[in-house]
């Protein structure tokens, strides 16, 4: 399943991501600041796996 997320406050994302257990992020541009991933971690409290692939 692929979805596109607009930057939102974690409480707004929790409705969509609250039960998420795995998250795979691909094709993240090199040099992209990854602090935004903290919003995803906060919005998905049941997350067990976070897999990030940065493109070269």
N, C-alpha and C positions, 0 to 999 in steps of 0.2 A: 504494500500500500504506500503510495507516495502522496504527500500533502504539502501545500505551500502555506507557510505561516507568516503573517505580518507581525512586526514587533509589537507586542502588547505587554501589559502588566501581567505578572505571573498569575494573579487571581483570575484574570480573564481567560488565560490559557488553560487553567486547571480543568475547566469543564471539558475541554477537548483532549487533554493529555493526562488527566488524573489517574487513569487506569493503565497507562502505558508502562510496559515492562522492558521493552527493548527499543533503542533509538539508534539508527545508523545514519550518520551525516556524511554525504559524499560530495566530491568536487568543491570543497571549501577552498576559496582562493588563497594562495600563499600570501602571507602578510595580513590576512584578515584577523583583526583582534577577536579573540574567542571569549571575551567577557560576557557576551550575550548568551553563552551556553548556561550561565548561572541561572538565567530566567527559566530556561527549559528544565533544569534540575529542580528548581523550586516548584514549577508547575506540575512536575511529574514525580510525586513523592514515592511511588511504587517502582520507579525505574531501577532495574537491576543491571542493565548493560547499556553503556554509552560508547559507541564506536564512531570515531571521527577520522575521516580520510581527507587530507589536504592535497590538492592537486599541485603538481610541480611546474 
